[in-house]
């Protein structure tokens, strides 16, 4: 068999951003994730971007964040806003925040969901 024949099966080396042909390194959790489960930093805006940069000062627009970590930051942001407005969240409000955040994650990844 020709040495080039199995080239697609060989693991590719990571480039400086932690990318391979099939996966991208999330700069938050430091885990390789499938390309469909990460977001490029230039797609993250506003207070969520500020929250990420506050906790991870070296994170930049050139880096990636996985869907799970982005979901966590979005949920924390919504909870913080609601706490500022009301002072405290009820259990039901926490569940609604989690559901809406999960729904936005599904929408962003094309999975649809209960609020679609």
Rosetta constraint file for C-alpha pairs under 8 A:
AtomPair CA 1 CA 5 HARMONIC 6.95 0.50
AtomPair CA 3 CA 7 HARMONIC 7.29 0.50
AtomPair CA 6 CA 10 HARMONIC 6.85 0.50
AtomPair CA 12 CA 20 HARMONIC 5.87 0.50
AtomPair CA 12 CA 21 HARMONIC 6.86 0.50
AtomPair CA 13 CA 20 HARMONIC 6.46 0.50
AtomPair CA 14 CA 18 HARMONIC 5.09 0.50
AtomPair CA 14 CA 19 HARMONIC 5.19 0.50
AtomPair CA 14 CA 20 HARMONIC 5.18 0.50
AtomPair CA 15 CA 19 HARMONIC 5.54 0.50
AtomPair CA 15 CA 20 HARMONIC 6.98 0.50
AtomPair CA 17 CA 24 HARMONIC 7.81 0.50
AtomPair CA 17 CA 25 HARMONIC 7.21 0.50
AtomPair CA 17 CA 62 HARMONIC 7.80 0.50
AtomPair CA 17 CA 63 HARMONIC 6.70 0.50
AtomPair CA 18 CA 24 HARMONIC 5.78 0.50
AtomPair CA 18 CA 25 HARMONIC 4.84 0.50
AtomPair CA 18 CA 32 HARMONIC 7.89 0.50
AtomPair CA 19 CA 23 HARMONIC 5.94 0.50
AtomPair CA 19 CA 24 HARMONIC 4.31 0.50
AtomPair CA 19 CA 25 HARMONIC 6.08 0.50
AtomPair CA 20 CA 24 HARMONIC 6.14 0.50
AtomPair CA 22 CA 34 HARMONIC 6.02 0.50
AtomPair CA 22 CA 35 HARMONIC 6.34 0.50
AtomPair CA 23 CA 32 HARMONIC 5.81 0.50
AtomPair CA 23 CA 33 HARMONIC 5.15 0.50
AtomPair CA 23 CA 34 HARMONIC 4.37 0.50
AtomPair CA 23 CA 35 HARMONIC 5.23 0.50
AtomPair CA 24 CA 32 HARMONIC 5.31 0.50
AtomPair CA 24 CA 33 HARMONIC 5.32 0.50
AtomPair CA 24 CA 34 HARMONIC 6.28 0.50
AtomPair CA 24 CA 35 HARMONIC 5.86 0.50
AtomPair CA 24 CA 38 HARMONIC 7.29 0.50
AtomPair CA 24 CA 64 HARMONIC 7.48 0.50
AtomPair CA 25 CA 30 HARMONIC 6.05 0.50
AtomPair CA 25 CA 31 HARMONIC 5.56 0.50
AtomPair CA 25 CA 32 HARMONIC 4.21 0.50
AtomPair CA 25 CA 33 HARMONIC 6.06 0.50
AtomPair CA 25 CA 64 HARMONIC 6.95 0.50
AtomPair CA 26 CA 30 HARMONIC 5.16 0.50
AtomPair CA 26 CA 31 HARMONIC 5.59 0.50
AtomPair CA 26 CA 32 HARMONIC 6.18 0.50
AtomPair CA 26 CA 33 HARMONIC 6.73 0.50
AtomPair CA 26 CA 38 HARMONIC 7.12 0.50
AtomPair CA 26 CA 63 HARMONIC 7.58 0.50
AtomPair CA 26 CA 64 HARMONIC 5.21 0.50
AtomPair CA 26 CA 65 HARMONIC 4.85 0.50
AtomPair CA 26 CA 66 HARMONIC 5.48 0.50
AtomPair CA 27 CA 31 HARMONIC 7.71 0.50
AtomPair CA 27 CA 59 HARMONIC 6.89 0.50
AtomPair CA 27 CA 63 HARMONIC 6.36 0.50
AtomPair CA 27 CA 64 HARMONIC 5.86 0.50
AtomPair CA 27 CA 65 HARMONIC 6.06 0.50
AtomPair CA 28 CA 56 HARMONIC 7.36 0.50
AtomPair CA 28 CA 59 HARMONIC 7.84 0.50
AtomPair CA 28 CA 64 HARMONIC 7.98 0.50
AtomPair CA 28 CA 65 HARMONIC 6.16 0.50
AtomPair CA 28 CA 66 HARMONIC 7.76 0.50
AtomPair CA 28 CA 69 HARMONIC 7.08 0.50
AtomPair CA 29 CA 69 HARMONIC 7.44 0.50
AtomPair CA 33 CA 37 HARMONIC 6.24 0.50
AtomPair CA 33 CA 38 HARMONIC 6.79 0.50
AtomPair CA 33 CA 66 HARMONIC 6.92 0.50
AtomPair CA 34 CA 38 HARMONIC 7.12 0.50
AtomPair CA 36 CA 109 HARMONIC 7.03 0.50
AtomPair CA 37 CA 66 HARMONIC 5.69 0.50
AtomPair CA 37 CA 67 HARMONIC 5.44 0.50
AtomPair CA 37 CA 109 HARMONIC 7.14 0.50
AtomPair CA 38 CA 64 HARMONIC 6.21 0.50
AtomPair CA 38 CA 65 HARMONIC 5.48 0.50
AtomPair CA 38 CA 66 HARMONIC 4.08 0.50
AtomPair CA 38 CA 67 HARMONIC 5.52 0.50
AtomPair CA 39 CA 43 HARMONIC 6.71 0.50
AtomPair CA 39 CA 44 HARMONIC 7.71 0.50
AtomPair CA 39 CA 64 HARMONIC 5.50 0.50
AtomPair CA 39 CA 65 HARMONIC 5.41 0.50
AtomPair CA 39 CA 66 HARMONIC 6.18 0.50
AtomPair CA 39 CA 67 HARMONIC 7.00 0.50
AtomPair CA 40 CA 44 HARMONIC 7.40 0.50
AtomPair CA 40 CA 61 HARMONIC 6.95 0.50
AtomPair CA 40 CA 62 HARMONIC 6.83 0.50
AtomPair CA 40 CA 63 HARMONIC 6.07 0.50
AtomPair CA 40 CA 64 HARMONIC 4.59 0.50
AtomPair CA 40 CA 65 HARMONIC 6.65 0.50
AtomPair CA 41 CA 60 HARMONIC 6.27 0.50
AtomPair CA 41 CA 61 HARMONIC 3.94 0.50
AtomPair CA 41 CA 62 HARMONIC 5.68 0.50
AtomPair CA 41 CA 63 HARMONIC 5.29 0.50
AtomPair CA 41 CA 64 HARMONIC 5.41 0.50
AtomPair CA 41 CA 65 HARMONIC 6.94 0.50
AtomPair CA 42 CA 61 HARMONIC 4.63 0.50
AtomPair CA 42 CA 62 HARMONIC 6.92 0.50
AtomPair CA 43 CA 61 HARMONIC 7.97 0.50
AtomPair CA 44 CA 48 HARMONIC 6.99 0.50
AtomPair CA 44 CA 49 HARMONIC 5.59 0.50
AtomPair CA 45 CA 49 HARMONIC 5.16 0.50
AtomPair CA 45 CA 50 HARMONIC 7.94 0.50
AtomPair CA 46 CA 50 HARMONIC 6.44 0.50
AtomPair CA 47 CA 51 HARMONIC 6.05 0.50
AtomPair CA 47 CA 77 HARMONIC 7.38 0.50
AtomPair CA 48 CA 52 HARMONIC 6.30 0.50
AtomPair CA 48 CA 73 HARMONIC 6.26 0.50
AtomPair CA 48 CA 74 HARMONIC 6.08 0.50
AtomPair CA 48 CA 77 HARMONIC 6.68 0.50
AtomPair CA 49 CA 53 HARMONIC 6.20 0.50
AtomPair CA 50 CA 54 HARMONIC 5.97 0.50
AtomPair CA 51 CA 55 HARMONIC 6.38 0.50
AtomPair CA 51 CA 73 HARMONIC 7.04 0.50
AtomPair CA 51 CA 77 HARMONIC 7.80 0.50
AtomPair CA 52 CA 56 HARMONIC 5.74 0.50
AtomPair CA 52 CA 57 HARMONIC 7.73 0.50
AtomPair CA 52 CA 59 HARMONIC 7.38 0.50
AtomPair CA 52 CA 73 HARMONIC 7.07 0.50
AtomPair CA 53 CA 57 HARMONIC 4.72 0.50
AtomPair CA 53 CA 58 HARMONIC 7.14 0.50
AtomPair CA 53 CA 59 HARMONIC 5.93 0.50
AtomPair CA 53 CA 60 HARMONIC 7.54 0.50
AtomPair CA 59 CA 63 HARMONIC 6.29 0.50
AtomPair CA 65 CA 69 HARMONIC 6.47 0.50
AtomPair CA 65 CA 70 HARMONIC 6.30 0.50
AtomPair CA 66 CA 70 HARMONIC 6.17 0.50
AtomPair CA 67 CA 71 HARMONIC 5.93 0.50
AtomPair CA 67 CA 105 HARMONIC 6.80 0.50
AtomPair CA 68 CA 72 HARMONIC 6.31 0.50
AtomPair CA 69 CA 73 HARMONIC 6.34 0.50
AtomPair CA 70 CA 74 HARMONIC 6.13 0.50
AtomPair CA 71 CA 75 HARMONIC 6.07 0.50
AtomPair CA 71 CA 101 HARMONIC 6.36 0.50
AtomPair CA 71 CA 102 HARMONIC 6.86 0.50
AtomPair CA 71 CA 105 HARMONIC 6.47 0.50
AtomPair CA 72 CA 76 HARMONIC 6.17 0.50
AtomPair CA 73 CA 77 HARMONIC 6.15 0.50
AtomPair CA 74 CA 78 HARMONIC 6.29 0.50
AtomPair CA 74 CA 101 HARMONIC 6.72 0.50
AtomPair CA 75 CA 79 HARMONIC 6.15 0.50
AtomPair CA 75 CA 97 HARMONIC 6.60 0.50
AtomPair CA 75 CA 98 HARMONIC 6.42 0.50
AtomPair CA 75 CA 101 HARMONIC 5.90 0.50
AtomPair CA 76 CA 80 HARMONIC 6.08 0.50
AtomPair CA 77 CA 81 HARMONIC 6.28 0.50
AtomPair CA 78 CA 82 HARMONIC 6.21 0.50
AtomPair CA 78 CA 97 HARMONIC 6.93 0.50
AtomPair CA 79 CA 83 HARMONIC 6.06 0.50
AtomPair CA 79 CA 89 HARMONIC 7.57 0.50
AtomPair CA 79 CA 94 HARMONIC 7.43 0.50
AtomPair CA 79 CA 97 HARMONIC 7.09 0.50
AtomPair CA 80 CA 84 HARMONIC 6.18 0.50
AtomPair CA 81 CA 85 HARMONIC 6.36 0.50
AtomPair CA 82 CA 86 HARMONIC 5.99 0.50
AtomPair CA 82 CA 87 HARMONIC 7.42 0.50
AtomPair CA 82 CA 88 HARMONIC 7.46 0.50
AtomPair CA 82 CA 89 HARMONIC 7.01 0.50
AtomPair CA 83 CA 87 HARMONIC 4.49 0.50
AtomPair CA 83 CA 88 HARMONIC 4.87 0.50
AtomPair CA 83 CA 89 HARMONIC 6.16 0.50
AtomPair CA 84 CA 88 HARMONIC 7.85 0.50
AtomPair CA 89 CA 93 HARMONIC 5.85 0.50
AtomPair CA 89 CA 94 HARMONIC 6.31 0.50
AtomPair CA 90 CA 94 HARMONIC 6.29 0.50
AtomPair CA 91 CA 95 HARMONIC 6.31 0.50
AtomPair CA 92 CA 96 HARMONIC 6.25 0.50
AtomPair CA 93 CA 97 HARMONIC 6.13 0.50
AtomPair CA 94 CA 98 HARMONIC 6.20 0.50
AtomPair CA 95 CA 99 HARMONIC 6.12 0.50
AtomPair CA 96 CA 100 HARMONIC 6.07 0.50
AtomPair CA 97 CA 101 HARMONIC 6.02 0.50
AtomPair CA 98 CA 102 HARMONIC 6.03 0.50
AtomPair CA 99 CA 103 HARMONIC 6.03 0.50
AtomPair CA 100 CA 104 HARMONIC 6.24 0.50
AtomPair CA 100 CA 115 HARMONIC 7.98 0.50
AtomPair CA 101 CA 105 HARMONIC 6.33 0.50
AtomPair CA 102 CA 106 HARMONIC 6.28 0.50
AtomPair CA 103 CA 107 HARMONIC 6.16 0.50
AtomPair CA 103 CA 112 HARMONIC 7.45 0.50
AtomPair CA 103 CA 113 HARMONIC 5.88 0.50
AtomPair CA 103 CA 114 HARMONIC 7.09 0.50
AtomPair CA 103 CA 115 HARMONIC 6.72 0.50
AtomPair CA 104 CA 108 HARMONIC 6.05 0.50
AtomPair CA 105 CA 109 HARMONIC 6.29 0.50
AtomPair CA 106 CA 110 HARMONIC 5.96 0.50
AtomPair CA 106 CA 111 HARMONIC 4.79 0.50
AtomPair CA 106 CA 112 HARMONIC 5.47 0.50
AtomPair CA 106 CA 113 HARMONIC 6.36 0.50
AtomPair CA 107 CA 111 HARMONIC 5.84 0.50
AtomPair CA 107 CA 112 HARMONIC 5.15 0.50
AtomPair CA 107 CA 113 HARMONIC 7.17 0.50
AtomPair CA 107 CA 116 HARMONIC 7.85 0.50
AtomPair CA 112 CA 116 HARMONIC 5.98 0.50
